[in-house]
Each structure stands twice: as C-alpha cells, then as structure tokens.
C-alpha cells in the first residue's frame, strides 16, 4: 500500500523483515494454490461420478464447502500480503508524498484494527461449531470453522509485517496511534450510541463505512469495521455473530464458482483459446467503431447466469477480451466501467440463481421468470450499446483494414473450440449434467483438452502462479462479500427492512408510484446487499403489496432485480463494482468517471422496463 522514500523502502525491504515476509508468504501461497486445485478435483469428480458412473458422491459438496472456506480465508491472506484487496484511493492519491505515506499506513493499521477486534469472536465462533457434526463426512465442523480465526490471525501477521516493512517504524507508529485514538473515541462514546436508536444506521453504515472507503481502507475491511462498530457499540448482539454472518456470506456454495471461473479465465488465456477467439472477433468487428465493446456486452449476455455469481461471469469474460481491447487503445477505466455495467445488465438472464431464489421465496413460477428475464436484459444491453456508440463514434480506424471474408472464415474455424465454450457450459447446466457451481469444472476440463490437443499450447510452469493468483483474487472478492453479508444482517436486525416495506406501501401514486419508489429503494439496497440475501429479506414483504396494486409478479420481479443490480455495481458502495475492478486488475478510481454514463443508461433501461410491462410479460 504505502511507502516511504524509494531509498528507505529499499533498505527496509532488503532486511530480515522482507525475508520473513517471503518465507511466510510461501507457506500460505502453496496451501492456497493446492486448495484451488483440490476444489476443482472434488467438484469434477462429483460430476463424473453422478452423471457418468450414476453413483453420486454424497460427500463431495460438503468437502468442497470445507475446502472453499479455507480457500477464501487463505486467499484473503495472500491478497493482503500482495496488496491486492480492493480499495478507493482517489483522495489519498491527491495528498503530498509524505502525507500519502501516512494515509497508506493508516489504511493498513485500520485493517489490523479490524483483525484484532474480530479475532476473539472468530475463535469463539469456531469453538461453538466444534460441537456440530457434519452430516456427510461425520466430522466436527471445527475443521471447517477453524479457517476463520486462522485466516484472521495470519492476516494480522502480514498486516504487521506490511506496516513495518513498507512504512517504516516512525510512520507505522503514527498510524497505529491515529487508529487506536479513533477506536478509543468510538468506544468511549458507546453509551451515546445506545441511545441513538436507528440513527446508528446512518452513523455506522453510511458515516463509518463511507469514511473508510474514501480514506483508502480496503473495502472489505471498511465494511467490517462499520458492522463491528454498529453491533458492538449500539446493540447487545454477541460479537461472534458478525463472524457467523461473514461465514455465511463467504461460504455459500454457489460462490465456489468465483475462484473456478477466475482460474478458467486464466486458463483460456494460457491455452491460446482467448487469442484465437479475439483474433476472430477482431477480424469480424475490428472495422466497426467500438466493435469489441459490443462483443463484451454480447458475451456477458451469453454466459450470464451460468455460475450464479456475477463476479464469476465477469471473470470468465474479462481475461479473454481486455488484453486486445487495451491493445486497441481502450482505457482501463472504460473497460472496467463497461464490465461492471454488463454485470448489472445481465442479472435477469436465465438460468439465474437470483431468479430461482425470487421464485422460491415468493411462489412465482420459475419457468415464467426464466421466460420474462430475457428481453429486459436485451433492453438494457441496447442502452449500453448506445453509450458505446456515442463514446466511440469518433474512434480513428483509418489504420484498420477490413479483414477479407476468407480470412474471417479461417479464423472462425480456428476459434470454434473457444467460441463453443460458453454454449458447452450453458448446455451442461440446462441439460442437468452439472450444477451452476460444478459447471466451471467442465469448462476447465474442456479448456485443458483444447489447449493440449487443439491449440497445442499448455506451459505447465504457469499453472502454479495462476493458482496463487486465483486464490488471491478470490479471497479479495469473497472478503468483501462476507463483510457485506454481515452488514446486511445488521440492517435486517435493526427492523429497517420491515419499516422500509411499510413506508413504500404508504407512498402515493398507486402502481406507478410504487414502481418508482421500488427502483430508488432497491438501487440503494443493492449497493450494500448481495442480490440473493436481499431478495430473501424483502421479497416476501413487498411482492404482496405489488399484487394488491395490480402489478404482475414477473414484471415486478424484473424491476426489483434490475434495480438491485444497478445498485450492486454502482460505486462508491456497490460491491459488484469493486469485484469488476479486481477481476479487471484496474484501480477503482479509473472507472469512476466512465461508469456514470453506463449507469444512467442502465437506469433509463430499468425505467423503460418498469413502465412497459410487455417487455417482461409479453411472451408468458
């Protein structure tokens, strides 16, 4: 994160602290890489055993879940050591060099403060889980829950090493004193917070969380500090609850698709599949202004929903398209902005676990939701393409020659195995060969075979760094999701959800007013809640109100999902935006400006879907 002068930094890095950091880093990176590989093997074995041998492995999902939580925590450790947790540095970057070094050190000290505060609750939570026996493997759940305190302690060790190694003793001490003073002030004001009631939601979830984000503290740790402060200082909730909610958020089995699709994206690039696909697409659309941006919108539509996670969808597409788009002059900020926008655009594309969840909690036909979800995403995609056209209409293509048709056909044949991958993945889900979580392993197996047999490109030496990179990126994403889930639980326990439902039901304007306030409310909710937990919380409350006002269930479902997707991918609080930045390896600051136009296009598309019901229900 931060650094002192280059000379001083180099002097510190060459010392025993740097050697200790490298040694301990190796001891964490190797298990993290092996955990990625183990999860791939376990899930793939489950698919083969069930579909080919007709002898399901009853323990495969349970073992994968245990390994996944360890992967999430060790991946978070690797990300902290490598400085890869997502954060916003717009304000920090404007400070003078000396002040910037202090602010960087404060950000690291704040991470350390959260880890110190939560380590004992994590240990208590793991101890409580020791009494539970897992149903399939019949082992103590401590084997799984121990990942939380272990990961937290290891992150604490690397936070200390990073602080002293990169900031220097004096700056590190100043940062620790500043953070300790802030924590002490909040602790002393504890009695005051207990009397503020629901105003604490603004103090902690808006004030503290926002201040952490803008101060350059990594997003996951900022959310964690806000949630811990709210629960510890304004409620009587036992503190292990925050760890339990983080566990719930990070270990949801559908999220296992995140590291697997991250690895699949890296594999597609390594085997030459991405190069073949991009060569064909560039030949086909290279002469069109903004051509590959249109490809990104269409590609996200094709693969969306197959993994149950927008982060996984983006991870499957970005590594294949970004390098060529950058080579053609696209700015990283523009790319990550469009990637995040397409994540919001495709929330209704089936088979989507958000659609399945909303059907299960509200009683709406899932088949009807699948049918109704296709066209709304097309409308939003058209809006995004309009922005792409406007931004790239003056693109200079004078040096770009149109590829002959014969060459395009030849490149198509070469790229066919790569282009077929999204269809293979979707077919595997639709035909029931694999679940939305398992299907990424089929994609990995397909890519390995294509690399070895078709493209003849498979440098084995790159596998280990790819596995470590997968663990780091996944850990950074999953820690944000875990702390955001804890924040969502705190909002729910405050009674905010029921109060919101009552407020929305009392709004004037009938059905139109209810749809308008629903869009606003779910954009806000989407910025702090993951889609599935939010649907579970608010769906049963709001859908009966919509029915009473004569709004079709499927129509309202589309409005809710699109609005929440818009909030989920909107900075500064939208978790999905930072996931897109992590996947694209782009600083969040760079995408802040470019994404505004895309967000306005998405909002306009959502309004069109809301007030033209036929788009959602015309084909039912």
C-alpha positions in Angstrom: 0.0 0.0 0.0 2.0 2.9 1.3 5.7 3.5 1.0 8.4 5.9 2.3 11.1 7.2 0.1 12.4 4.7 -2.5 15.8 4.5 -0.8 14.4 3.9 2.6 11.9 1.5 1.3 14.6 -0.5 -0.5 16.6 -0.5 2.7 13.8 -1.9 4.7 12.8 -4.4 2.0 16.3 -5.9 1.9 16.3 -6.7 5.6 15.1 -9.6 7.7 11.5 -8.4 7.6 11.4 -8.9 3.8 12.9 -12.3 4.1 10.4 -13.3 6.8 7.6 -11.9 4.7 8.7 -14.0 1.7 9.1 -17.2 3.8 5.8 -16.9 5.5 4.2 -15.9 2.2 5.4 -19.1 0.5 3.9 -21.1 3.4 0.5 -19.5 2.8 0.6 -19.4 -1.0 1.3 -23.1 -1.5 -1.7 -24.3 0.5 -3.9 -21.7 -1.1 -2.9 -22.9 -4.6 -3.5 -26.5 -3.6 -6.9 -25.7 -2.2 -7.9 -24.2 -5.6 -6.8 -27.4 -7.3 -8.5 -29.6 -4.7 -11.8 -27.9 -5.1 -11.6 -28.3 -8.9 -10.8 -32.0 -8.5 -13.6 -32.7 -5.9 -16.3 -31.0 -7.9 -15.3 -32.5 -11.2 -15.2 -36.0 -9.5 -18.7 -35.3 -8.2 -20.0 -34.5 -11.8 -18.3 -37.6 -13.3 -19.5 -39.9 -10.5 -23.1 -38.7 -10.7 -23.6 -38.3 -14.5 -21.2 -40.9 -15.9 -21.0 -43.6 -13.2 -24.5 -43.0 -11.8 -23.1 -43.3 -8.3 -23.3 -39.8 -6.7 -20.6 -38.9 -4.2 -22.7 -37.7 -1.2 -19.8 -36.1 0.5 -18.4 -34.1 -2.5 -20.3 -30.9 -1.9 -19.6 -30.9 1.8 -15.9 -31.4 1.3 -15.9 -28.7 -1.3 -17.6 -26.3 1.1 -15.0 -27.0 3.8 -12.1 -26.5 1.4 -13.8 -23.4 0.0 -13.9 -21.6 3.3 -10.2 -22.3 3.8 -9.5 -21.1 0.3 -11.4 -17.9 0.9 -9.5 -17.1 4.1 -6.1 -18.1 2.9 -6.8 -16.2 -0.4 -7.6 -13.1 1.7 -4.3 -13.5 3.5 -2.4 -13.8 0.1 -4.3 -10.7 -1.2 -3.4 -8.7 1.9 0.3 -9.7 1.7 0.3 -8.7 -2.0 -1.7 -5.5 -1.5 -4.5 -6.7 -3.8 -7.6 -6.0 -1.6 -9.8 -3.6 -3.5 -9.9 0.0 -2.2 -10.6 3.5 -3.4 -7.6 5.8 -3.5 -8.9 8.9 -5.2 -8.4 11.2 -2.2 -5.3 9.5 -1.0 -3.6 10.0 -4.4 -4.1 13.8 -4.2 -2.1 14.1 -0.9 1.5 15.1 -0.7 4.1 12.2 -0.8 4.7 12.4 3.0 1.0 12.6 3.9 0.2 9.9 1.4 2.7 7.6 3.1 1.0 8.2 6.4 -2.5 7.7 4.9 -1.4 4.4 3.4 0.0 3.3 6.7 -3.3 4.3 8.4 -5.2 2.1 5.9 -3.0 -0.8 6.8 -3.4 -0.1 10.6 -7.1 0.1 10.1 -7.1 -3.4 8.6 -5.0 -4.6 11.6 -7.5 -2.9 14.0 -10.4 -4.9 12.5 -8.5 -8.1 12.6 -7.5 -7.5 16.3 -11.1 -6.7 17.2 -12.6 -9.7 15.4 -10.1 -12.4 16.2 -11.5 -13.4 19.6 -15.1 -13.5 18.3 -13.8 -15.7 15.5 -12.2 -18.1 17.9 -15.4 -18.2 20.0 -17.5 -18.9 16.9 -15.1 -21.7 15.8 -15.2 -23.2 19.3 -19.1 -23.2 19.2 -19.0 -25.0 15.9 -16.9 -27.8 17.3 -20.0 -29.4 18.8 -21.6 -29.8 15.4 -21.0 -32.9 13.3 -21.2 -32.6 9.5 -23.9 -34.8 8.0 -22.0 -36.5 5.2 -18.4 -36.7 6.4 -19.4 -37.1 10.0 -16.5 -34.9 11.3 -16.5 -32.0 13.7 -17.5 -28.7 12.0 -14.4 -27.2 13.7 -12.4 -28.5 10.7 -14.3 -26.0 8.6 -14.9 -23.1 11.1 -11.2 -23.0 12.2 -10.5 -21.4 8.8 -11.9 -18.1 10.1 -9.7 -17.5 13.2 -6.7 -19.0 11.4 -7.1 -16.7 8.4 -7.7 -13.6 10.6 -4.6 -14.3 12.7 -2.5 -14.8 9.5 -3.8 -11.6 8.0 -2.9 -9.9 11.3 0.7 -11.2 11.0 1.0 -10.0 7.4 -0.6 -6.6 8.2 2.0 -6.0 10.8 4.8 -7.1 8.5 3.5 -4.9 5.7 3.1 -1.9 8.0 6.6 -2.0 9.4 8.3 -3.1 6.2 6.8 -0.6 3.8 6.0 2.4 6.1 9.0 2.4 8.4 8.9 2.4 12.2 8.1 6.1 12.7 5.2 6.3 10.2 3.9 2.9 11.3 3.8 4.1 15.0 2.0 7.3 14.0 -0.6 5.3 12.0 -1.2 2.9 14.9 -1.7 5.8 17.3 -4.2 7.5 15.0 -6.2 4.4 14.5 -6.1 3.5 18.2 -7.3 7.0 19.1 -10.2 6.7 16.7 -11.2 3.3 18.1 -10.9 4.7 21.7 -13.1 7.7 20.9 -15.8 5.4 19.5 -15.6 3.1 22.5 -15.9 6.0 25.0 -19.0 7.2 23.0 -20.6 3.8 23.4 -23.3 4.9 25.9 -24.3 7.7 23.5 -24.7 5.3 20.5 -27.0 3.1 22.6 -29.5 6.0 22.9 -29.5 6.9 19.2 -31.7 4.0 18.0 -31.9 3.7 14.3 -29.8 6.8 13.7 -26.9 4.4 14.3 -27.6 3.0 10.8 -26.6 6.4 9.4 -23.6 6.8 11.8 -22.1 3.4 11.0 -23.3 2.1 7.7 -23.2 5.5 5.9 -20.7 7.5 8.0 -18.1 5.0 9.1 -18.3 2.8 6.0 -18.2 5.8 3.7 -15.3 7.4 5.6 -13.3 4.1 5.4 -13.9 3.7 1.7 -12.9 7.3 0.9 -9.9 7.1 3.2 -8.4 4.3 1.1 -9.1 1.5 3.6 -9.7 -1.8 1.7 -13.4 -2.2 1.0 -13.9 -5.5 2.9 -12.2 -4.2 6.0 -14.1 -0.9 5.9 -17.4 -2.8 5.8 -16.2 -5.0 8.6 -15.2 -2.0 10.8 -18.6 -0.4 10.3 -20.5 -3.6 11.1 -18.4 -4.4 14.1 -18.8 -0.9 15.5 -22.6 -1.0 15.0 -23.0 -4.4 16.7 -20.5 -3.7 19.5 -21.5 -0.2 20.4 -25.2 0.2 19.7 -26.6 -3.3 20.2 -26.4 -6.2 22.7 -25.7 -8.7 19.9 -23.0 -11.3 20.8 -19.9 -10.4 18.7 -19.4 -13.9 17.3 -22.5 -13.2 15.3 -20.5 -11.0 12.9 -18.1 -13.9 12.2 -21.1 -16.2 11.7 -22.6 -13.8 9.1 -19.2 -13.5 7.4 -19.0 -17.3 7.3 -22.5 -17.4 5.8 -21.6 -14.8 3.1 -18.3 -16.2 2.1 -19.1 -20.0 2.1 -22.3 -20.1 0.1 -21.6 -22.9 -2.2 -22.7 -21.0 -5.4 -19.8 -18.6 -4.7 -17.4 -21.5 -5.2 -17.9 -20.7 -8.9 -15.9 -17.5 -8.3 -12.4 -19.0 -8.0 -13.1 -21.7 -10.5 -14.2 -19.2 -13.1 -11.3 -16.9 -12.3 -9.0 -19.9 -12.9 -11.0 -20.8 -16.1 -10.4 -17.3 -17.4 -6.7 -17.5 -16.8 -6.7 -21.0 -18.4 -8.4 -19.7 -21.5 -5.7 -17.1 -21.9 -2.9 -19.5 -21.2 -4.0 -22.2 -23.7 -4.4 -19.7 -26.6 -8.2 -20.1 -26.7 -8.6 -16.4 -25.9 -6.1 -15.4 -28.6 -8.0 -17.4 -31.2 -11.4 -16.1 -30.1 -10.2 -12.5 -30.0 -8.5 -12.8 -33.4 -11.8 -13.9 -35.0 -13.8 -11.3 -33.2 -11.3 -8.6 -34.1 -11.4 -9.7 -37.7 -15.2 -9.7 -37.7 -15.8 -6.4 -35.9 -12.4 -4.8 -36.0 -13.5 -2.3 -38.6 -16.5 -1.2 -36.5 -16.1 1.7 -34.1 -16.2 0.3 -30.6 -16.5 -3.2 -32.0 -15.0 -5.2 -29.1 -17.1 -3.2 -26.6 -20.2 -4.6 -28.4 -18.6 -8.0 -28.1 -18.2 -7.6 -24.4 -21.9 -6.7 -24.0 -23.0 -9.7 -26.0 -20.5 -12.1 -24.4 -21.7 -11.2 -20.9 -25.3 -11.9 -22.1 -24.3 -15.3 -23.4 -22.5 -16.6 -20.3 -24.5 -14.7 -17.7 -26.3 -16.7 -15.0 -24.4 -20.0 -15.6 -22.4 -19.6 -12.5 -24.9 -18.0 -10.1 -22.4 -15.2 -9.5 -21.8 -12.0 -11.5 -18.2 -12.0 -10.3 -17.7 -15.4 -11.9 -19.4 -14.3 -15.1 -17.1 -11.3 -15.4 -14.1 -13.5 -14.5 -14.9 -15.8 -17.4 -15.1 -12.9 -20.0 -12.7 -10.1 -18.9 -9.4 -12.0 -19.3 -10.3 -13.0 -22.8 -11.3 -9.6 -24.1 -9.4 -7.0 -22.1 -5.9 -7.5 -23.4 -6.9 -7.0 -27.0 -9.2 -4.1 -26.2 -6.3 -2.4 -24.3 -4.0 -3.0 -27.3 -6.5 -1.3 -29.5 -6.4 1.8 -27.3 -9.2 1.3 -24.8 -8.6 2.9 -21.4 -8.6 0.5 -18.4 -11.2 2.7 -16.7 -13.6 2.5 -19.6 -13.2 -1.3 -19.8 -13.9 -1.9 -16.1 -16.8 0.5 -16.2 -18.4 -1.4 -19.1 -17.7 -4.7 -17.4 -19.4 -3.6 -14.3 -22.4 -2.3 -16.3 -22.8 -5.5 -18.2 -22.9 -7.3 -14.8 -25.9 -5.2 -13.8 -27.4 -5.6 -17.3 -27.5 -9.4 -17.2 -28.9 -10.1 -13.7 -32.2 -11.3 -15.3 -30.7 -13.7 -17.9 -31.6 -17.3 -17.1 -30.6 -19.7 -15.7 -30.0 -17.2 -12.9 -29.9 -18.2 -9.2 -31.4 -14.8 -8.4 -34.5 -15.7 -10.5 -34.6 -19.1 -8.9 -34.4 -17.6 -5.4 -37.1 -15.0 -6.1 -39.4 -17.8 -7.3 -38.8 -19.9 -4.3 -39.5 -17.2 -1.7 -42.5 -15.6 -3.5 -44.2 -18.6 -5.2 -43.7 -17.2 -8.7 -43.3 -19.8 -11.5 -39.6 -20.1 -12.2 -40.3 -21.0 -15.8 -42.2 -17.8 -16.1 -39.3 -15.8 -14.6 -36.9 -17.5 -17.0 -39.1 -16.5 -19.9 -39.6 -13.0 -18.7 -36.0 -12.3 -17.9 -34.5 -12.5 -21.4 -36.0 -9.4 -23.0 -35.3 -6.9 -20.1 -31.6 -7.7 -20.4 -31.8 -7.1 -24.1 -33.3 -3.6 -23.5 -30.5 -2.7 -21.0 -27.9 -4.1 -23.4 -29.2 -1.9 -26.2 -28.9 1.1 -23.8 -25.3 0.2 -23.1 -24.6 -0.2 -26.8 -26.0 3.3 -27.4 -23.5 4.7 -24.9 -20.7 2.6 -26.6 -21.7 4.1 -29.9 -21.6 7.6 -28.6 -18.2 7.2 -26.9 -16.5 5.5 -29.8 -18.2 7.3 -32.8 -15.1 9.3 -33.4 -12.7 6.5 -33.0 -9.9 6.7 -35.5 -9.9 3.5 -37.6 -8.0 4.8 -40.5 -5.2 2.4 -39.9 -7.6 -0.6 -39.5 -8.3 -2.5 -42.7 -11.3 -4.7 -43.1 -10.3 -8.4 -43.0 -11.1 -10.4 -46.1 -14.1 -12.8 -45.8 -11.9 -15.8 -46.5 -9.6 -14.9 -43.6 -12.6 -14.3 -41.3 -13.9 -17.8 -42.2 -10.5 -19.4 -41.5 -10.2 -17.6 -38.1 -13.7 -18.7 -37.3 -12.7 -22.4 -37.8 -9.6 -21.9 -35.6 -11.7 -20.1 -32.9 -14.6 -22.5 -33.0 -13.5 -24.6 -30.0 -13.1 -21.4 -27.9 -16.3 -19.9 -29.1 -18.2 -23.1 -28.3 -17.1 -23.0 -24.6 -20.0 -20.7 -23.4 -22.5 -22.9 -25.2 -21.0 -26.0 -23.8 -21.2 -24.5 -20.3 -24.8 -23.4 -20.7 -25.9 -26.7 -22.2 -24.3 -28.6 -19.3 -26.5 -26.5 -16.9 -29.7 -26.7 -18.9 -29.4 -30.4 -19.5 -28.7 -31.2 -15.9 -25.2 -32.5 -16.4 -23.7 -30.2 -13.7 -25.0 -27.6 -11.3 -24.3 -23.9 -11.7 -21.4 -24.4 -9.3 -19.9 -27.5 -10.9 -20.2 -26.4 -14.5 -17.0 -24.4 -14.2 -15.0 -27.6 -13.7 -16.3 -28.9 -17.0 -15.2 -25.6 -18.6 -11.7 -26.2 -17.1 -11.5 -29.8 -18.3 -12.7 -28.6 -21.8 -10.0 -25.9 -21.8 -7.3 -28.2 -20.8 -8.1 -30.6 -23.6 -8.4 -27.8 -26.1 -5.1 -26.4 -25.0 -3.3 -29.8 -25.2 -5.0 -31.3 -28.3 -6.2 -28.4 -30.4 -4.1 -25.4 -29.8 -1.0 -27.3 -28.6 -0.2 -24.6 -26.0 0.0 -25.6 -22.4 3.0 -24.2 -20.5 2.9 -26.2 -17.3 5.2 -23.9 -15.4 2.5 -21.2 -15.4 0.0 -23.3 -13.5 1.4 -22.6 -10.0 1.4 -18.8 -10.4 -2.1 -19.0 -11.9 -3.4 -21.0 -8.9 -1.9 -18.4 -6.5 -3.4 -15.6 -8.5 -6.8 -17.3 -8.4 -6.6 -17.7 -4.7 -5.6 -14.0 -4.1 -8.3 -12.5 -6.4 -11.0 -14.8 -5.0 -10.0 -14.0 -1.4 -10.2 -10.3 -2.1 -13.7 -10.7 -3.6 -15.0 -13.1 -1.0 -13.9 -11.0 2.0 -16.0 -8.1 0.6 -19.0 -10.3 0.1 -18.5 -11.8 3.7 -18.4 -8.4 5.4 -21.2 -7.0 3.2 -23.4 -10.0 4.3 -22.6 -9.2 8.0 -23.6 -5.6 7.2 -26.9 -6.8 5.6 -27.7 -8.9 8.7 -27.2 -5.8 10.9 -29.6 -3.8 8.7 -32.2 -6.6 9.0 -32.0 -7.0 12.7 -32.5 -3.2 13.2 -36.0 -3.5 11.8 -35.1 -1.4 8.8 -36.5 -3.9 6.3 -40.0 -4.0 7.7 -40.0 -0.3 8.2 -39.0 0.2 4.6 -41.8 -2.1 3.4 -44.4 -0.1 5.4 -43.0 3.2 4.1 -43.2 2.0 0.4 -46.8 0.7 0.8 -47.9 4.2 2.0 -46.4 6.1 -0.9 -48.9 8.0 -3.1 -49.2 7.4 -6.9 -50.6 3.9 -6.9 -48.8 1.3 -9.0 -46.6 3.9 -10.8 -45.5 5.5 -7.5 -44.8 2.1 -6.0 -42.6 1.1 -9.0 -40.8 4.4 -8.9 -40.0 4.2 -5.1 -39.1 0.5 -5.6 -36.5 1.4 -8.2 -35.0 4.0 -5.8 -35.1 1.7 -2.8 -33.6 -1.3 -4.5 -30.8 0.7 -6.1 -29.9 1.9 -2.6 -30.3 -1.6 -1.1 -28.3 -3.1 -3.9 -25.3 -1.0 -3.0 -25.0 -2.8 0.4 -26.7 -6.1 -0.1 -26.0 -9.1 -2.3 -28.9 -10.0 -4.6 -30.0 -13.3 -3.0 -30.0 -12.2 0.7 -31.8 -9.1 -0.3 -34.5 -11.0 -2.2 -34.9 -13.4 0.7 -35.3 -10.5 3.1 -37.6 -8.1 1.1 -39.3 -10.4 -1.4 -42.0 -11.8 0.9 -42.7 -8.2 2.2 -43.0 -6.3 -1.0 -44.5 -8.7 -3.6 -47.9 -8.9 -1.8 -48.0 -5.1 -1.9 -47.3 -5.2 -5.6 -50.0 -7.7 -6.2 -52.5 -5.6 -4.4 -51.7 -2.7 -6.7 -52.2 -4.8 -9.8 -48.5 -5.2 -10.8 -47.7 -8.6 -12.4 -45.4 -10.7 -10.3 -42.9 -11.4 -13.1 -42.9 -7.7 -14.1 -42.2 -6.6 -10.6 -39.5 -9.2 -10.2 -37.7 -7.8 -13.2 -37.9 -4.3 -11.9 -36.6 -5.4 -8.5 -33.7 -7.4 -9.9 -32.6 -4.8 -12.4 -32.7 -2.0 -9.8 -30.7 -4.1 -7.3 -28.2 -5.0 -10.0 -27.8 -1.3 -10.7 -27.0 -0.5 -7.1 -24.8 -3.6 -6.7 -22.5 -2.3 -9.5 -22.6 1.4 -8.6 -19.7 3.0 -6.8 -18.8 4.1 -4.2 -20.5 1.3 -2.1 -21.6 -1.2 -4.7 -19.7 -4.5 -4.0 -20.0 -5.6 -7.6 -18.1 -2.6 -8.9 -15.1 -3.5 -6.8 -15.3 -7.1 -7.9 -15.2 -5.9 -11.5 -12.2 -3.8 -10.7 -10.5 -6.7 -9.0 -11.1 -9.0 -12.0 -10.0 -6.4 -14.5 -6.9 -5.5 -12.4 -7.9 -1.9 -12.6 -7.8 0.7 -9.8 -11.4 1.6 -8.8 -10.6 5.3 -9.3 -10.1 4.9 -13.0 -13.6 3.6 -13.6 -15.5 6.2 -11.5 -15.9 8.7 -14.3 -16.6 6.4 -17.2 -19.2 4.3 -15.4 -21.5 7.3 -14.8 -22.8 7.2 -18.4 -23.3 3.5 -18.3 -25.2 3.8 -15.0 -27.5 6.4 -16.5 -28.2 4.1 -19.5 -29.0 1.2 -17.1 -31.3 3.5 -15.0 -33.1 4.6 -18.2 -33.4 1.0 -19.3 -34.8 0.0 -15.9 -37.4 2.8 -16.1 -38.4 1.6 -19.5 -38.8 -2.0 -18.3 -40.8 -0.7 -15.2 -43.3 1.3 -17.2 -43.6 -1.0 -20.3 -44.8 -4.3 -18.7 -45.0 -6.1 -22.0 -41.2 -6.3 -22.1 -41.3 -8.6 -19.0 -44.6 -10.4 -19.6 -45.3 -10.2 -23.3 -44.1 -13.8 -24.0 -45.6 -15.5 -21.0 
